[in-house]
């Protein structure tokens, strides 16, 4: 049994005429007869009574028609769902550093879901690129973000979205708050409150300080930028954070940006990463395009 036979059967059940059905489906009348005969043989049922040029459904035919209508309805629904590219559905499983989850993605998620309300998101904060890459390699997530030096790996597709400025901040009463110039050498005796050791941009500061012969040992570290900022506000130390996480706080005068005279050799970039061998669903492709439009 195939869908062509079912379509012919449903059309004949509607028209109750072989000639009219042949004309509607653009088949020879003999082909209509052959299809119905083949269907009856396969089902071992008599679907129509032949009364000269007239036909009528048997009780068995009426029963089969109910199932045929349901089957064809499901097939039509399936085909239409494939055609409706704008009606995207599914769940996207995403890993991102905490700062990206809090400060960057909410606005993009809001915009995207206004256009595609049937797409849902599972968004989790990862504690380091290595862990997130293992998840991506295992196929348990669809997309991950990093904010660090430009990342390369032959197993992954990496798209740089935009450069991120990293700034040093201190309490408003700290001597650095009014200093016209501060160098990296001036930071050697400071109490640092930093992000987790696996953080990509913390690694840059650590490397720069090592080059000056100073091992960076923070008095505390958090995987949460909000906690770090509260510690700076409490004058427990200075910190080093993406500017996007502190812009509003600086505008509100909660703490001060340190005027660091030296620029780091490496540039921090917001990057999105997918596995090269993983199928990208229409929803994921659309979301990635939205990200490119928002951040490029």
C-alpha positions as CSV (number, residue, x, y, z in Angstrom):
1,X,0.0,0.0,0.0
2,X,1.3,3.4,-0.9
3,X,0.0,7.0,-0.6
4,X,-0.9,7.1,-4.3
5,X,-3.3,4.2,-3.8
6,X,-4.8,5.9,-0.8
7,X,-5.3,9.1,-2.7
8,X,-7.0,7.3,-5.5
9,X,-9.2,5.4,-3.1
10,X,-10.3,8.6,-1.3
11,X,-11.0,10.3,-4.6
12,X,-13.1,7.4,-5.9
13,X,-14.9,7.3,-2.5
14,X,-15.8,11.0,-3.0
15,X,-16.8,10.8,-6.7
16,X,-18.2,7.2,-6.8
17,X,-17.2,7.2,-10.5
18,X,-14.1,5.7,-12.1
19,X,-14.2,8.0,-15.1
20,X,-14.6,11.1,-13.0
21,X,-11.8,10.0,-10.7
22,X,-9.5,9.3,-13.7
23,X,-10.1,12.7,-15.1
24,X,-9.5,14.4,-11.7
25,X,-6.3,12.6,-11.1
26,X,-5.1,12.7,-14.7
27,X,-4.9,8.9,-14.9
28,X,-6.2,6.4,-17.4
29,X,-9.4,4.8,-16.2
30,X,-7.7,1.4,-16.4
31,X,-5.0,2.7,-14.0
32,X,-7.7,3.7,-11.4
33,X,-9.2,0.2,-11.6
34,X,-5.8,-1.4,-11.3
35,X,-4.9,0.7,-8.2
36,X,-8.2,-0.1,-6.4
37,X,-7.9,-3.8,-7.3
38,X,-4.3,-3.9,-5.9
39,X,-5.4,-2.1,-2.7
40,X,-8.3,-4.5,-2.2
41,X,-6.0,-7.5,-2.8
42,X,-3.5,-6.2,-0.3
43,X,-6.1,-5.5,2.4
44,X,-8.1,-8.6,1.5
45,X,-11.3,-6.5,1.5
46,X,-13.9,-5.4,-0.9
47,X,-13.9,-1.7,-0.8
48,X,-16.5,-0.9,-3.5
49,X,-19.6,-2.6,-4.9
50,X,-19.5,-2.3,-8.8
51,X,-23.0,-1.7,-10.1
52,X,-22.4,-1.1,-13.8
53,X,-20.9,2.3,-14.3
54,X,-21.8,3.2,-10.7
55,X,-19.8,2.2,-7.6
56,X,-20.6,2.6,-3.9
57,X,-18.6,2.1,-0.8
58,X,-19.0,-1.1,1.2
59,X,-19.1,-1.1,5.0
60,X,-15.5,-2.3,4.9
61,X,-14.7,0.6,2.4
62,X,-16.2,3.1,4.8
63,X,-14.1,1.8,7.6
64,X,-10.9,2.0,5.5
65,X,-11.9,5.5,4.4
66,X,-11.8,6.8,8.0
67,X,-8.2,5.5,8.4
68,X,-7.2,6.7,5.0
69,X,-8.5,10.2,5.8
70,X,-6.5,10.2,9.1
71,X,-3.4,8.9,7.4
72,X,-3.5,11.5,4.6
73,X,-4.2,14.3,7.1
74,X,-1.0,13.3,9.0
75,X,1.0,13.2,5.8
76,X,-0.2,16.6,4.8
77,X,0.6,18.0,8.2
78,X,4.1,16.6,8.0
79,X,4.7,18.0,4.5
80,X,3.4,21.4,5.6
81,X,5.6,21.5,8.7
82,X,8.7,21.0,6.4
83,X,7.6,23.7,4.1
84,X,7.0,26.2,6.9
85,X,10.5,27.3,7.4
86,X,9.5,30.3,9.4
87,X,7.6,28.2,11.9
88,X,10.7,27.0,13.7
89,X,10.4,24.7,16.7
90,X,12.8,22.8,19.0
91,X,15.1,23.4,22.0
92,X,18.6,24.9,21.7
93,X,21.1,23.7,24.3
94,X,23.7,26.4,24.9
95,X,26.8,26.9,27.1
96,X,28.2,30.3,27.8
97,X,30.3,32.0,30.5
98,X,28.3,33.6,33.3
99,X,28.9,37.1,32.1
100,X,27.6,36.4,28.6
101,X,24.5,34.6,30.1
102,X,23.8,37.7,32.3
103,X,24.8,40.7,30.2
104,X,24.6,39.8,26.5
105,X,22.2,37.0,25.7
106,X,19.0,38.1,27.3
107,X,18.4,40.9,24.8
108,X,19.1,38.6,21.8
109,X,17.0,35.8,23.2
110,X,14.1,38.2,23.7
111,X,14.4,39.4,20.1
112,X,14.7,35.9,18.7
113,X,11.7,34.5,20.6
114,X,9.5,37.3,19.4
115,X,10.1,36.0,15.9
116,X,10.2,32.3,16.8
117,X,8.1,31.7,19.9
118,X,8.1,27.9,19.5
119,X,11.9,27.7,20.0
120,X,13.0,27.1,23.6
121,X,16.4,27.5,25.2
122,X,18.4,25.6,27.8
123,X,21.1,28.1,28.7
124,X,23.8,27.1,31.2
125,X,26.9,28.9,32.5
126,X,30.1,26.9,31.9
127,X,33.2,27.0,34.2
128,X,35.8,27.0,31.5
129,X,36.4,26.4,27.8
130,X,37.7,22.9,28.2
131,X,34.6,21.6,30.0
132,X,32.3,23.3,27.5
133,X,34.3,21.8,24.5
134,X,34.0,18.3,26.0
135,X,30.2,18.8,26.1
136,X,30.2,20.1,22.5
137,X,32.4,17.2,21.3
138,X,30.1,14.7,23.0
139,X,27.1,16.3,21.3
140,X,25.2,17.2,24.5
141,X,25.1,20.9,23.6
142,X,24.4,22.7,20.3
143,X,26.4,25.9,20.7
144,X,28.9,27.4,23.1
145,X,30.4,30.8,23.7
146,X,33.8,31.9,24.9
147,X,35.2,35.3,25.6
148,X,39.0,35.0,25.3
149,X,41.8,35.2,22.7
150,X,40.7,34.0,19.3
151,X,40.2,30.2,19.5
152,X,41.1,27.7,16.8
153,X,40.5,23.9,16.7
154,X,40.1,21.6,13.6
155,X,37.0,19.9,15.2
156,X,35.0,23.1,15.5
157,X,33.6,26.0,13.6
158,X,34.5,29.2,15.4
159,X,32.9,32.6,14.6
160,X,34.3,35.7,16.2
161,X,31.4,38.1,16.9
162,X,33.1,41.2,18.4
163,X,36.0,42.4,20.4
164,X,35.5,42.9,24.1
165,X,37.3,45.5,26.1
166,X,38.6,44.4,29.5
167,X,38.9,47.1,32.2
168,X,40.4,47.4,35.7
169,X,38.1,48.8,38.4
170,X,38.5,49.9,42.0
171,X,36.7,51.5,44.9
172,X,36.0,55.2,44.6
173,X,38.3,55.9,47.5
174,X,41.2,53.8,46.2
175,X,44.3,55.9,45.3
176,X,44.0,54.6,41.7
177,X,40.6,56.2,41.3
178,X,42.2,59.6,40.9
179,X,45.5,58.6,39.3
180,X,46.0,60.0,35.8
181,X,48.1,57.0,34.8
182,X,48.5,53.5,36.3
183,X,51.0,50.9,34.9
184,X,51.0,47.2,35.3
185,X,54.0,47.5,37.6
186,X,51.9,49.6,39.9
187,X,49.5,46.7,40.4
188,X,52.0,44.3,42.0
189,X,51.0,44.9,45.6
190,X,47.3,45.1,45.0
191,X,44.6,42.8,46.3
192,X,42.9,41.2,43.3
193,X,39.4,39.8,43.2
194,X,39.1,37.8,40.0
195,X,37.1,35.4,38.0
196,X,37.7,31.6,38.1
197,X,41.2,30.3,37.1
198,X,39.9,28.8,33.9
199,X,38.6,32.2,32.7
200,X,40.1,33.2,29.3
201,X,40.6,36.8,30.0
202,X,42.0,36.2,33.5
203,X,44.7,34.1,31.8
204,X,45.8,37.2,29.9
205,X,46.3,39.3,33.0
206,X,48.1,36.4,34.7
207,X,50.5,36.1,31.7
208,X,51.1,39.9,31.6
209,X,52.0,40.0,35.3
210,X,54.2,37.0,35.0
211,X,56.1,38.7,32.3
212,X,56.9,41.4,34.9
213,X,58.1,38.8,37.3
214,X,54.9,38.9,39.5
215,X,52.7,35.9,40.2
216,X,49.1,36.9,40.3
217,X,47.5,35.4,43.5
218,X,44.0,36.9,44.1
219,X,42.7,37.3,47.6
220,X,39.5,35.6,46.3
221,X,37.8,34.6,43.1
222,X,34.3,34.0,41.9
223,X,32.6,32.6,38.8
224,X,30.1,35.5,39.0
225,X,30.8,39.1,37.9
226,X,28.1,40.4,40.2
227,X,29.8,39.0,43.3
228,X,33.1,40.4,42.1
229,X,31.6,43.9,41.7
230,X,30.0,43.8,45.2
231,X,33.4,43.1,46.6
232,X,34.9,46.0,44.8
233,X,32.2,48.2,46.0
234,X,33.0,47.0,49.5
235,X,36.6,48.1,48.9
236,X,38.0,44.5,49.3
237,X,40.2,44.8,46.3
238,X,40.5,45.7,42.6
239,X,39.2,43.6,39.7
240,X,39.6,43.0,36.0
241,X,36.3,42.5,34.1
242,X,34.7,42.9,30.6
243,X,33.5,46.5,30.2
244,X,30.1,45.3,29.2
245,X,29.6,43.9,32.8
246,X,30.5,47.2,34.5
247,X,29.3,50.0,32.1
248,X,26.1,50.7,34.1
249,X,27.9,50.6,37.4
250,X,30.5,53.1,36.2
251,X,27.8,55.4,34.9
252,X,26.1,55.2,38.3
253,X,29.4,55.9,40.1
254,X,29.5,52.7,42.1
255,X,33.2,52.3,41.5
256,X,35.9,53.8,39.2
257,X,37.7,52.5,36.1
258,X,41.5,52.6,36.5
259,X,43.3,54.5,33.8
260,X,45.7,51.7,32.8
261,X,48.3,53.1,30.4
262,X,49.4,49.7,28.9
263,X,47.4,47.8,26.4
264,X,47.5,44.0,26.4
265,X,49.0,42.3,23.4
266,X,46.1,39.9,23.0
267,X,42.6,41.0,22.1
268,X,39.6,39.4,23.8
269,X,36.8,38.3,21.4
270,X,33.3,37.1,21.9
271,X,33.1,33.8,19.9
272,X,30.5,31.2,19.2
273,X,31.5,27.6,18.5
274,X,29.7,24.6,17.0
275,X,31.0,21.1,16.2
276,X,31.8,20.7,12.5
277,X,30.1,17.3,12.3
278,X,26.9,18.2,14.2
279,X,23.8,18.9,12.2
280,X,22.6,22.5,12.5
281,X,18.9,22.7,12.8
282,X,17.0,25.5,11.1
283,X,16.4,27.1,14.5
284,X,20.1,27.0,15.4
285,X,21.1,28.4,12.1
286,X,18.5,31.2,12.5
287,X,19.7,32.0,16.1
288,X,23.3,32.1,14.9
289,X,22.4,34.6,12.2
290,X,20.6,36.7,14.8
291,X,23.8,36.7,16.9
292,X,25.9,37.8,13.9
293,X,23.5,40.6,13.1
294,X,23.4,41.8,16.7
295,X,27.2,41.6,17.5
296,X,29.1,42.0,14.3
